[in-house]
């Protein structure tokens, strides 16, 4: 039953992804959709009771129920007017505009607005608002708000959303309006607890697998080992060169994402060899698949990080997905299947960190973005696999893993690279 529910969750996630970011958000504002999410939370809670003897599954279902319940509670409370919804403030220092949060508990006046630009391209590196905040509880304070650095005050999260540049008709000089978003999230504590339970459940799935008897290390012919080691060194050198050229960890877009994969794959080959598993053929095939697009087809122009990507979440969020996807695709090819649990754990880490990053950067921990939804659908597939793995035949297990790998490939290609799915991750 639980596995079928996860399969339906995957199908629903794909359906929302196909609607695009705006279409999915509009759909989820319907009361029927909110009620459906609430009902799904209740079903997930019931599944936790059914799976209570399976501790990893119990934690996953509890975490999912809390996460969905937190989102539903916030939407319902806003719909009933118990808490105010999201609002935007448009401020201009030169015009002395003062605007307040919807509950009128905080009043904001822009003191200065600064745009930091990259010196070589002139593109925006960061933009920052310095504001005067007035409130009954604390009087007057002076605060700084920038992208990825929100202000949290009196239950409100205030974000640097965007800005508008105009021309002052009297002086001819630029006139800047800063756009600040005000968000209250009553369901955030539930979502945080849910995320921790999802991580705990994934961790138990990763380490509950039976260890096979230790096998003798695999020894490849010296010439083959040397050639493969040379390819590993080349991939690492390419990665280091890219990092130096860009000035950031090379994980910004699909070009750099595949470069990271190319560096990780040979390392996993040698780790598998030490554990007695021959995976060089499968890993070499994978490495060719990821390095050929980088070398011949993809745009390798150096690009600076946009403001939203300049975050401590950047490297662990993307890195978890890079390594997790490699482990899971290798398993579909018959290599390193004992690491499927680790791949699922890393994918969960990427999902939870991405949600936390979205909250810090954009104000919402889930935006129903096509790439978010497709990644969630992929997560559902592997969660269902672990629920029924013990009852599957070897052929069925392989079919499950291949289906998960297909979802990963679609996420990295069709969803990520096509223009059919505009959303918050379109830069990738």
C-alpha positions in Angstrom: 0.0 0.0 0.0 2.7 2.5 1.0 4.7 1.7 -2.2 1.6 2.3 -4.3 1.1 5.6 -2.5 4.7 6.7 -3.3 4.1 5.7 -7.0 1.0 7.9 -7.1 3.1 10.7 -5.5 5.7 10.3 -8.3 2.9 10.5 -10.9 1.4 13.6 -9.3 4.8 15.3 -9.1 5.4 14.7 -12.8 2.0 16.1 -13.6 2.7 19.3 -11.7 6.2 19.5 -13.3 4.6 19.4 -16.8 2.4 22.4 -15.9 5.5 24.6 -15.4 6.3 26.8 -12.4 3.5 29.3 -12.9 0.9 26.7 -13.8 1.7 24.5 -10.8 1.6 27.4 -8.4 -1.8 28.5 -9.8 -3.1 25.0 -9.4 -1.9 24.6 -5.9 -3.8 27.8 -4.8 -7.1 26.1 -5.5 -8.8 25.0 -2.3 -9.3 21.5 -3.7 -5.6 21.2 -4.3 -4.9 22.4 -0.7 -7.4 19.8 0.6 -5.8 17.1 -1.5 -2.4 17.9 0.0 -3.9 17.8 3.5 -5.5 14.4 2.7 -2.2 13.1 1.4 -0.6 14.1 4.7 -3.2 12.1 6.6 -2.7 9.1 4.3 1.1 9.4 4.9 0.5 9.4 8.6 -1.7 6.3 8.2 1.1 4.7 6.2 3.5 5.4 9.0 1.3 3.5 11.4 1.1 0.6 8.9 4.9 0.6 8.5 5.6 1.1 12.3 7.7 -2.1 12.4 9.9 -0.9 9.5 11.7 2.0 11.2 13.2 3.6 8.1 9.8 3.6 6.4 8.1 4.8 9.5 10.4 7.9 9.7 10.0 8.6 6.0 6.2 8.6 6.2 6.2 10.7 9.4 8.5 13.2 7.8 6.5 13.4 4.7 3.3 13.8 6.7 4.7 16.6 8.8 6.1 18.4 5.7 2.8 18.2 3.9 0.9 19.1 7.0 3.0 22.2 7.6 2.4 23.4 4.1 -1.3 22.8 4.3 -1.6 24.5 7.7 0.1 27.6 6.4 -2.2 27.8 3.3 -5.3 27.2 5.3 -4.4 29.8 7.9 -3.7 32.3 5.2 -7.0 31.5 3.4 -8.9 32.0 6.7 -7.2 35.3 7.3 -5.6 34.0 10.6 -2.2 35.0 9.3 -1.4 37.5 6.5 -0.2 36.3 3.2 2.9 37.2 1.4 3.3 40.9 0.5 5.8 43.1 -1.3 7.2 46.5 -0.3 8.4 48.9 -2.9 10.8 51.5 -1.4 12.9 54.4 -2.8 15.4 56.3 -0.7 15.2 59.5 -2.7 11.4 59.6 -2.4 11.3 58.8 1.3 8.7 56.1 0.8 7.6 54.2 4.0 5.6 50.9 3.7 4.5 48.4 6.4 3.9 44.7 6.7 0.3 43.6 6.2 -0.2 43.5 10.0 1.2 47.0 10.4 3.6 45.9 13.1 6.8 46.8 11.1 7.3 49.9 9.0 10.2 50.1 6.5 12.0 53.1 5.1 14.9 52.7 2.6 18.0 54.5 3.7 20.3 53.3 0.8 20.3 50.8 -2.0 23.6 49.4 -3.4 24.3 47.3 -6.4 27.6 45.4 -6.5 28.7 44.5 -10.0 31.3 42.1 -11.4 34.1 44.4 -12.7 34.8 42.4 -15.9 31.2 42.0 -17.1 29.2 44.6 -15.3 26.6 42.0 -14.3 25.1 42.1 -10.9 27.0 40.3 -8.1 24.8 41.3 -5.2 22.2 44.0 -4.3 21.6 45.3 -0.8 19.0 47.4 1.0 19.8 49.3 4.1 16.5 50.0 5.8 15.1 51.8 8.9 12.7 49.6 10.7 10.1 50.9 13.1 8.1 48.6 15.4 6.1 49.0 18.7 8.1 46.2 20.3 11.6 47.5 19.7 11.4 51.1 18.6 13.8 51.9 15.7 16.5 49.7 14.3 18.7 49.9 11.2 19.0 46.7 9.2 20.7 45.3 6.1 18.9 43.0 3.7 20.5 41.3 0.7 19.9 38.2 -1.4 20.4 35.1 0.7 20.5 37.3 3.8 16.9 37.9 4.9 15.8 39.8 8.0 13.8 37.9 10.5 11.8 40.1 12.9 8.5 39.8 14.8 7.6 36.6 13.0 8.2 38.1 9.5 10.9 37.0 7.1 11.9 40.0 4.9 13.7 39.2 1.7 15.6 41.2 -0.9 13.4 40.1 -3.8 14.4 42.3 -6.7 14.8 46.0 -7.7 13.7 48.4 -10.4 15.9 51.0 -12.1 14.4 54.1 -13.5 15.6 57.6 -14.5 14.9 60.6 -12.3 13.1 63.0 -14.6 14.5 66.0 -12.7 18.2 65.1 -12.5 18.6 62.4 -15.2 20.3 60.2 -12.7 19.3 56.6 -12.0 16.5 56.1 -9.5 16.3 52.8 -7.7 13.3 51.1 -6.2 14.0 48.1 -4.0 11.5 45.3 -3.8 11.3 43.5 -0.5 9.1 40.4 0.1 7.4 39.9 3.5 6.6 36.3 4.4 5.1 34.5 7.4 5.2 30.7 7.5 3.2 29.1 10.3 4.1 25.7 9.0 7.8 26.1 9.0 8.5 24.3 12.3 6.6 21.2 11.0 8.5 21.3 7.7 11.8 21.5 9.6 10.9 18.5 11.8 9.7 16.7 8.7 13.0 17.3 6.8 15.0 15.9 9.8 12.8 12.8 9.9 13.2 12.3 6.1 17.0 12.4 6.6 16.9 10.0 9.5 14.7 7.5 7.5 17.0 7.7 4.5 20.0 7.2 6.7 18.5 4.0 8.2 17.7 2.8 4.7 21.3 3.4 3.7 22.8 1.4 6.5 20.3 -1.4 7.0 21.5 -3.3 3.9 23.1 -6.6 4.6 26.8 -6.6 4.2 28.1 -9.3 1.8 31.1 -11.4 2.6 34.3 -9.5 2.1 35.8 -10.2 -1.4 39.4 -9.9 -2.4 40.3 -6.6 -4.0 40.1 -6.5 -7.8 43.4 -6.0 -9.6 43.2 -4.6 -13.2 46.1 -4.9 -15.6 48.7 -2.2 -14.9 48.4 -0.5 -18.3 44.6 -0.3 -18.0 44.9 1.0 -14.4 47.4 3.6 -15.5 45.2 4.7 -18.4 42.2 5.0 -16.1 44.1 6.8 -13.5 45.3 9.3 -16.2 41.7 9.9 -17.1 40.9 10.5 -13.5 43.8 13.0 -13.1 42.6 14.7 -16.3 39.1 15.1 -15.1 40.3 16.5 -11.7 42.7 18.9 -13.5 39.8 20.1 -15.7 37.7 20.6 -12.6 40.4 22.6 -10.8 41.0 24.7 -13.9 37.3 25.5 -14.2 37.2 26.5 -10.5 40.1 28.8 -10.9 38.7 30.3 -14.1 35.2 30.9 -12.7 36.3 31.8 -9.1 33.7 29.5 -7.6 33.0 25.8 -7.1 32.2 24.4 -10.6 28.6 23.4 -10.0 26.7 26.3 -11.5 25.1 24.8 -14.6 24.9 21.4 -16.4 28.3 21.9 -18.1 30.0 22.1 -14.7 27.6 19.5 -13.1 28.8 16.9 -15.7 32.4 17.9 -15.1 32.0 17.1 -11.4 30.5 13.7 -12.4 33.4 12.9 -14.6 35.8 13.5 -11.7 33.8 11.4 -9.2 33.3 8.3 -11.4 36.9 7.0 -11.6 37.2 7.5 -7.8 34.2 5.2 -7.3 35.8 2.7 -9.7 38.9 2.4 -7.5 36.7 2.2 -4.3 34.7 -0.6 -5.8 37.8 -2.4 -6.8 39.1 -2.4 -3.3 35.7 -3.9 -2.2 36.1 -6.7 -4.7 33.8 -5.4 -7.4 34.7 -5.0 -11.1 33.0 -1.8 -12.3 35.5 -0.3 -14.7 33.6 -1.2 -17.8 30.3 0.4 -16.6 32.1 3.4 -15.1 34.1 4.0 -18.3 30.9 3.9 -20.2 29.3 6.4 -17.8 32.4 8.7 -18.0 32.2 8.8 -21.8 28.5 9.7 -21.6 29.1 12.7 -19.3 32.4 13.9 -20.8 31.4 13.9 -24.5 28.7 16.6 -24.1 31.1 18.7 -22.1 33.8 18.4 -24.6 31.8 18.9 -27.8 28.3 20.1 -27.4 27.7 22.3 -24.3 28.4 26.0 -23.8 31.5 26.3 -21.7 31.7 30.0 -21.4 32.7 31.2 -18.0 29.8 32.8 -16.1 29.8 34.5 -12.7 27.5 33.3 -10.0 24.2 35.1 -9.9 23.2 36.5 -6.5 20.9 33.6 -5.6 23.7 31.1 -6.0 26.1 32.8 -3.7 25.1 30.8 -0.6 26.6 28.3 1.8 24.0 25.9 0.6 25.4 25.9 -3.0 28.1 23.3 -2.8 26.5 20.8 -0.4 23.1 20.9 -2.2 24.5 20.4 -5.7 27.3 18.1 -4.5 24.9 15.8 -2.8 22.9 15.5 -6.0 26.0 15.0 -8.2 27.3 12.1 -6.1 23.9 10.6 -5.4 22.9 10.6 -9.0 26.2 8.9 -10.0 25.7 6.1 -7.4 22.1 5.5 -8.4 22.8 5.4 -12.2 25.8 3.1 -11.6 23.5 0.7 -9.7 21.2 0.6 -12.7 24.1 -0.6 -14.8 24.9 -3.3 -12.2 27.8 -1.5 -10.6 28.0 -0.7 -6.8 24.4 -1.8 -6.0 25.3 -2.0 -2.3 25.6 1.8 -2.5 22.0 2.4 -3.6 21.1 3.3 -0.1 23.9 5.9 0.1 22.7 7.3 -3.2 19.1 7.6 -1.9 20.5 9.3 1.3 22.5 11.8 -0.8 19.4 12.6 -2.9 17.4 13.2 0.3 20.2 15.5 1.6 20.0 17.4 -1.7 16.2 17.7 -1.5 16.2 18.9 2.1 19.1 21.3 1.7 17.4 22.7 -1.5 14.3 23.4 0.5 16.2 25.1 3.3 18.0 27.2 0.7 14.8 28.1 -1.0 13.4 29.4 2.3 16.5 31.5 3.0 16.8 32.9 -0.6 13.2 33.1 -1.9 11.0 33.0 1.1 9.4 29.6 0.4 10.9 26.2 1.0 8.9 24.7 -1.8 8.1 26.6 -5.1 6.6 23.8 -7.2 9.3 24.5 -9.7 9.5 21.8 -12.5 13.0 20.7 -11.5 11.9 20.5 -7.9 8.9 18.4 -8.8 10.8 16.1 -11.1 13.5 15.6 -8.5 10.7 14.8 -6.0 9.2 12.3 -8.4 12.6 10.6 -8.7 12.9 10.5 -4.9 9.5 8.8 -4.7 10.6 6.1 -7.1 13.6 5.2 -5.0 11.6 5.4 -1.8 9.1 3.0 -3.2 12.0 0.7 -4.2 13.2 0.5 -0.6 9.7 -0.3 0.6 9.4 -3.4 -1.5 13.0 -4.3 -2.2 12.9 -7.4 0.1 10.0 -8.9 -1.8 11.4 -8.2 -5.3 13.1 -10.8 -7.6 16.6 -9.8 -8.9 15.0 -8.9 -12.3 12.4 -6.7 -10.6 15.0 -5.0 -8.6 17.0 -4.2 -11.7 13.9 -2.9 -13.5 13.2 -0.6 -10.5 16.7 0.7 -10.5 16.6 1.3 -14.3 13.3 3.2 -13.9 14.9 5.4 -11.3 17.9 6.0 -13.5 15.6 7.0 -16.4 14.0 9.6 -14.1 17.5 10.9 -13.3 18.5 11.2 -16.9 15.2 12.9 -17.8 15.8 15.4 -14.9 19.3 16.2 -16.2 18.4 16.4 -19.9 14.8 17.0 -20.9 13.7 18.9 -17.8 16.9 20.8 -17.2 18.0 21.7 -20.7 14.7 22.1 -22.6 12.9 25.4 -22.8 9.6 23.7 -22.0 10.0 23.9 -18.2 10.7 27.6 -17.2 11.2 28.1 -13.5 13.4 29.1 -10.7 16.2 26.7 -11.9 16.2 27.9 -15.5 19.7 29.2 -15.1 21.0 25.6 -14.6 
